[in-house]
Amino acid sequence: MEIINVTLENYQKEISKSEKPVLLDFYADWCMPCKVVAEELKLAAEEYDKVKFCKMDAEACADIAMIYGIISVPVLVLIKDGKEIARKLGGCEKQDIIDFCEANI
């Protein structure tokens, strides 16, 4: 499954109005742990289809990051019916990502 890059322009469509729960990865280009999480997220997306995988540059979309209270990256936010239901801070591996989703959806 592809990981969708979310911006201010497509936020409503991809996140707020998604029929499927969304796992939103807040990241920054300069952040090394974010790059590791991005690779693990790709692996998780290849085998897990119960959520829509999305990513958002926390600096480019600072207004939305502020709404979610993002003060550091990486952060994975699980969203269902347009509302946050769980979050995971810091680095993680593919199985951690899948287990996090399974435990919360």
Summary of the structure (lengths in Angstrom):
residues: 105
radius of gyration: 12.2
end to end distance: 18.1
largest distance: 32.0
contacts: 313
relative contact order: 0.24
helix: 37%
strand: 26%
